[in-house]
Amino acid sequence: MTFRATILVTAAFSLLSPLLCYAAPRVAPTQAVPHAAAGATVTWGHARFTVLTSRLIRMEWSADSHFEDRATLVFLNRHLPAPHFTKTSDANGITLETQDLTLTYHPDEQGQFTDKTLQITLKGGPTPVTWHAGQKDTANLLGTTRTLDGSSGSHLKSPMEDGLVSRSGWSVVDDSQSPVFSVSPKPVGRKTVVDGAWVEERTTAPHQDLYFFGYGHNYRQALTDYCAVAGRIPLPPRYAFGVWWSRYWSYTDQDLLSLVQQFHENSLPLDVMVVDMDWHLNEDQLKKRGLKDLSGHRLGWDGYTWNSTFFPNPTAFMAQLHAQGIKVALNLHPASGVQSWESAFPDMVKAMNMPESTQYVPFLITQKNYAQAYFSVLHHPLEKQGVDFWWLDWQQEKTTPIAGLNPTWWLNYLHFTDQERQGKRPLVFHRWGGLGNHRYQIGFSGDTISTWESLAFQPWFTATAANVGYAYWSHDIGGHSPGAIDPELYTRWVQYGVFSPIFRTHTTKNPEAERRIWAYPEPYSDILRASFRLRAELKPYLYTEARKTYDTGIAFNRPLYYDWPEENDAYTMPNEYIFGDNMVVVPIVQPVDPKTGLVQATLWVPPGQWVERSSGKTYTGPTKITQYFSLHQTPMLIKAGAIMPLEEAVSGQSAEPQHVIEIWPTSQKEKTSYNIYEDNGQGVEYQKGAYGFITVNAQQTDTEKRVEIAPLSGHFKGMPALRHYALRFPAAMPPARILVNGHVLAPTPFAGQVGWYYEGNSLTTHVVLPPQAAHTPLSVVLVYDANHPAQVPTQGFTGRLTRLIEAYHALAPFERMQQAPDELVRAAQTGSRLGYAPETAKAELEAFSAQAALAEQVVKADAVQLQAAVQAEKKSLFFGQKHKTLEQKQKIKDTLLQAINQALTLVHDAQ
């Protein structure tokens, strides 16, 4: 397939004001009332129409005039306030008209919906658009697919499904074959997972059940309304937004505990430990016993009995992980049912009322007695030992005895519901089962091939899943097979993973497939460490944006066209996406030029003012920019004035986390605001009002930058009594002084101590505050004057300085013969001088361009001498290489010449 971000005609729709792009109404409280509200339905012959919103209409036809009022697997709640609409009729049929749609139904003798009998016209555009029943949607923006197993790039074994939004302005969901729930699916009061709602087949009489979404290009409202009728996108546990470790390997408990220790020794975060198949009896062990899987599936892929050789005391093992704040997930392939060697087999046979001579218990997940035993006998005992959630790594079968029900969908529902009824914050790690599975996340995308093409496909694929409400895909960072990959590719995959919904490394069982970031050579290892820490730092921002996803039905990782639907470029940049309301990300998905060490990328700057993070440049969109990026840089646009909640541990594992708030510069006198979301990170009480928000307001003028932090509004269990705040003001000039609640805050020469200091390389003012009572407001004011102006006189300083520093390091191979020129070092040290003497910032920055230009001149002159020295094989450059072969010497020459070329390129890019 090809990316569907093709250029299509959009002139027919201007239904969404740009100002409305940034605000979607919150959906009604979660409910599952399948009967429509009084006055919302109209019956005409064998047809029934339910007007759910002014843009969403359900259309049913039934040969026996029996209409379905039970919840289906997709649509749970049709009880929305009936919108205003009119009905007119004549001998030919009826017309229903809402504020936005006109439906016309002129039935023939049978009354079925065809292109001749049913049409809907969308109102409001300059050119009316009419849909006819059965019409193919050629401009659908797509949704997602079951799995990326075996895929390399966009070459998928499982095709992409249609989404709920389209550049046509309409989409249709055919729910005719969807099974139904016996009663409304509610977890409250269920003693077991089989109590209450259960799946049933629909009527066998000929019928049609269609949902028409006529939202034009108001994609945000389409998803909000979809979640109103199909259920909300749940908020995952807070830990899910941290760092996950996963690898297919025969780990022992000692191996995994040692791995955790290595994370700590490298000062790296770790939130989730995923243990693959060898936690239970494995294939090799069972083969030695002469056993066979009687279900016909692969031996040893499924199991419920701990591998006591590898895990002699699993309860104690998991307790050690929990003591370090790490959650535990175990891998399952449940299709094998329960084999006779399982320790739980006798109890399973008894629970199923099967004879003692039974050889194995088949997988019968649609039967209530099996589903009940599946949890009570197989899973709950392991959960009591310490298992936090399950990785349901299975998709071999696609059907069940119930027509229209695939086992992936049903397993997701059952596992999610079982956790929810126990009061847990549910987390199901499994593949996409189809529409309605947005309620049961997180998604495991499967075993991708480790190629640049696979990496390049994932940003588009992940964002596009927003079109069916599937907000939380988790990919194998680094790809699955063959697993062994180039360090640059792994580094870029990790960098993308930082800005994806779930951050999880993984690979197949290959000794050469390395995923421990500290095992990589430099410069990769340092870049990978910084990426892991950045992911941990982003957790408060991600959690807040995930709460918005729950409230609105709009995924925080979404395509550009959600917010700028009438901008054609928003459809033609497949690698660029929105990552929360404050960020637009463009991951690098191709290798750098080996001659320069840089890669070129084009960014589309959306309407408004944005700061490109790596360079510090401010742009006003809509426009396109092209820049070069080095290995440690990820192209990213930060909304001007953005307020970003972050998190950083002060020191050690048990230290109180600092509540870091980053405030980006904006135009004069503009006020920005952000509500930081908090709850206890677990349980379902957040659905019942147990949460809070911290409102942060910021405003900038010529003389000051003022930040007001309100106390947390709301209440939840475990609310902290104290707050450890640290503020950052990047890409900005240092102030003359800083006031905290009216009192002067003294500067400090030491990072991390109470006070303020300036980090010159990124032009960032850091403010570290003493602990604050959580219930008191906080005011921080950065004061500027004539000697300390608020405006940065040098655009793009951060990016230019970075290039000079990189040029300095590129010349390192020549250090024995000749050190880097002072002119280059002096320009590259500008940030260091600023850190020591922030009061010199105005003069330093005004002189910077001249210093950078001089540095380039000197480097160019030196390059001629260095190239000559290389060709002459000057002894100091080939020190210790006396006995090298001609081939080896040539390789050294090539490396040195490449270093010169990189230095020239980098210093030129700094101009």
HELIX and SHEET records of a PDB file:
HELIX    1   1 PRO A   18  TYR A   22  5                                   5    
HELIX    2   2 TYR A  219  ALA A  230  1                                  12    
HELIX    3   3 ARG A  238  PHE A  241  5                                   4    
HELIX    4   4 ASP A  253  GLU A  265  1                                  13    
HELIX    5   5 MET A  277  TRP A  279  5                                   3    
HELIX    6   6 GLU A  283  LYS A  288  1                                   6    
HELIX    7   7 PRO A  314  ALA A  323  1                                  10    
HELIX    8   8 PRO A  334  SER A  336  5                                   3    
HELIX    9   9 PHE A  345  ALA A  351  1                                   7    
HELIX   10  10 LYS A  368  ALA A  373  1                                   6    
HELIX   11  11 TYR A  374  HIS A  379  3                                   6    
HELIX   12  12 HIS A  380  GLN A  385  1                                   6    
HELIX   13  13 PRO A  407  ARG A  421  1                                  15    
HELIX   14  14 ASN A  437  ARG A  439  5                                   3    
HELIX   15  15 TRP A  452  THR A  464  1                                  13    
HELIX   16  16 ALA A  465  VAL A  468  5                                   4    
HELIX   17  17 PRO A  487  VAL A  498  1                                  12    
HELIX   18  18 ILE A  517  ALA A  519  5                                   3    
HELIX   19  19 TYR A  524  GLU A  537  1                                  14    
HELIX   20  20 LYS A  539  THR A  552  1                                  14    
HELIX   21  21 LEU A  560  TYR A  562  5                                   3    
HELIX   22  22 ASN A  568  TYR A  571  5                                   4    
HELIX   23  23 GLU A  685  LYS A  688  5                                   4    
HELIX   24  24 PHE A  797  ALA A  810  1                                  14    
HELIX   25  25 ALA A  812  PHE A  814  5                                   3    
HELIX   26  26 ASP A  822  ALA A  828  1                                   7    
HELIX   27  27 THR A  830  TYR A  836  1                                   7    
HELIX   28  28 PRO A  838  THR A  840  5                                   3    
HELIX   29  29 ALA A  841  GLN A  871  1                                  31    
HELIX   30  30 LYS A  875  PHE A  878  5                                   4    
HELIX   31  31 LEU A  886  ASP A  909  1                                  24    
SHEET    1   A 5 THR A  41  TRP A  44  0                                        
SHEET    2   A 5 ALA A  47  THR A  53 -1                                        
SHEET    3   A 5 LEU A  56  SER A  62 -1                                        
SHEET    4   A 5 HIS A 207  PHE A 213 -1                                        
SHEET    5   A 5 SER A 171  ASP A 174 -1                                        
SHEET    1   B 5 THR A  86  ASP A  90  0                                        
SHEET    2   B 5 GLY A  93  GLU A  97 -1                                        
SHEET    3   B 5 LEU A 101  TYR A 105 -1                                        
SHEET    4   B 5 LEU A 118  LEU A 122 -1                                        
SHEET    5   B 5 VAL A 129  HIS A 132 -1                                        
SHEET    1   C 2 VAL A 180  PHE A 181  0                                        
SHEET    2   C 2 VAL A 199  GLU A 200 -1                                        
SHEET    1   D 6 VAL A 428  PHE A 429  0                                        
SHEET    2   D 6 PHE A 389  LEU A 392  1                                        
SHEET    3   D 6 LYS A 327  LEU A 332  1                                        
SHEET    4   D 6 VAL A 272  VAL A 275  1                                        
SHEET    5   D 6 VAL A 243  ARG A 247  1                                        
SHEET    6   D 6 PHE A 503  ARG A 504  1                                        
SHEET    1   E 2 VAL A 338  GLN A 339  0                                        
SHEET    2   E 2 TYR A 360  VAL A 361 -1                                        
SHEET    1   F 2 GLY A 443  PHE A 444  0                                        
SHEET    2   F 2 TRP A 473  SER A 474  1                                        
SHEET    1   G 6 ASN A 557  PRO A 559  0                                        
SHEET    2   G 6 TYR A 577  PHE A 579 -1                                        
SHEET    3   G 6 MET A 583  VAL A 585 -1                                        
SHEET    4   G 6 MET A 636  LYS A 639 -1                                        
SHEET    5   G 6 VAL A 599  GLU A 612 -1                                        
SHEET    6   G 6 LYS A 617  PHE A 629 -1                                        
SHEET    1   H 5 ILE A 643  ALA A 649  0                                        
SHEET    2   H 5 PRO A 657  ILE A 663 -1                                        
SHEET    3   H 5 TYR A 725  PHE A 729  1                                        
SHEET    4   H 5 THR A 764  VAL A 768 -1                                        
SHEET    5   H 5 GLY A 755  GLU A 759 -1                                        
SHEET    1   I 6 LYS A 671  GLU A 678  0                                        
SHEET    2   I 6 TYR A 691  GLN A 700 -1                                        
SHEET    3   I 6 GLU A 704  ILE A 709 -1                                        
SHEET    4   I 6 LEU A 778  VAL A 783 -1                                        
SHEET    5   I 6 ARG A 737  VAL A 740 -1                                        
SHEET    6   I 6 HIS A 743  VAL A 744 -1                                        
SHEET    1   J 3 LYS A 671  GLU A 678  0                                        
SHEET    2   J 3 TYR A 691  GLN A 700 -1                                        
SHEET    3   J 3 SER A 713  HIS A 715 -1                                        
SHEET    1   K 2 LEU A 722  ARG A 723  0                                        
SHEET    2   K 2 GLN A 772  ALA A 773 -1                                        
END                                                                             
